[in-house]
Amino acid sequence: MKLRSVLSFSAACVALSAPLHAATVTLNISGTTDGSDGTISYSPGSTFTATAVFDDAFADTNADANTGFFFDFGAATTALVSFELKTELGSISYDPNAVTAPLGTFLAPQVSQSSPANLQRFNLVSGGDPLGEAYSGSIGSLAPNFLGLTIAAQGPDNYLFDDPNSLFSGFENGLATDPIVFGGQINVAQFGSIADFDETTLFFGAAEFSITSGAGVPPTDGPTDPVSPVPLPAGLPLLIAGLGAFGMLAKRKEALA
């Protein structure tokens, strides 16, 4: 599995009408909807795919050596370039640049990495977009205005990155492929009145994701083997225990009830 290409950021890039990304890194996810949670029901054995593109030249805005923040609330900027989720019931896409002012300057989508003892986490939470302007498409009756994506790996080595202050760093040097516990989940939701609340949470395991360099970026000589699969149920307690973002989601759902 590739976990990032270390590429030089060209100072000669010129700002265009849309942001110009010198280097991107793409998170590719695929899995089945078996075991999914929420108000959306899928056919047994149906599959989903997700693609998240990030600007890996985005600088860490947090001073903590064990935590990297790749977003800036004040400047309303984020490392997230785009996100797309495809299921049997439809597809949704997320473009953080589509939110109009003043909402677009309220909260940037939060992209972060953290590395407490024997644990590595990657987290993405969509920003302030109550009108859902950044989203297009739907999954069944779900037309979302919230997005969350989390990956967590537990063990003594580096599995997702070798430096939490650099987005998806280290794959070109080789990362460990045998986490003790691994789990990932995608959550999309529509918050409104109780009558129109919908959500879906999709889970994926270690063998169901990869990270690659972006289109047009030369590949590196890093390892290509995927992370060794770990039974997904073992990873769920890790996700539930360690993720403030989804705790916040639960509180918001509770307030709607």
C-alpha positions, 0 to 999 in steps of 0.5 A: 500500500502506498501512503504518500509521495514526497514531492517538492512544492513548486514556488512558481505555481501561479494562483488561478481562479481555482486553487492550483495543487502542486501535489495531491494524495488520494485516499481510495476506499472500497467495501461492502455495505454489510454491517452498515448503520443508520437510516439507509438500507442496502441490499445484502452484499452491495458495495461502495467506493469512496475517493478523497483527494487532498493537497499534501503540500498543506502545512500543519497549523498545529504546534503539537508534535503529536497532532497535525491540523491541515486546515485553517479556520481563519483563512477558511482553507483546508487540505481537502480538495474533493470527496466522492462516495458511490453506493448502489442507491446513488452517489454524493460528492463534496466540494469545500470550495462550493460554500458561499460566503459567509458560510464558506468562511465560518468553518473549513473542513477539518483534516487532522492526524494524531499519534498518541501512544501506540495509536494512529488516527486520521480524521476528516470532518466537514466544515460549517455548511448547514445548507449543504452547498458543498454537496451534490447528489444523494444516497436514497433519501439522504441529501447530506450536509455532514461528512465524517471520515475516520481511520485508526490503527493501533500498534507500536509502529507507523501504519498511516504516517511516520510524522503526524505533522505531515499529511500521509507521510512516510509511505515512500520509506515503507510503513508497518503493515501489521497493526494490532487493530485497524478500523475505518468508517465513513459517515454522511448525514442530513441534519434538519427537522426530525422528519428529514433526518437521514444518515448512513455509516459505512465501515471498511477494513485494512485491506479495503483502502489505499493511498496513492499520489495524484494524477500527473504526479510521478509514482515513487518506489515505495512499497505497494503491499496493502496493510494486512487485513485485521478483523473489522469488528475488533477495530470498532471499539477503537473508533468509538472510544477515540473519536471526538468528531463522532461523539459530537455527531451523536450529541447533535442526533440526540438534540434532534430526537 
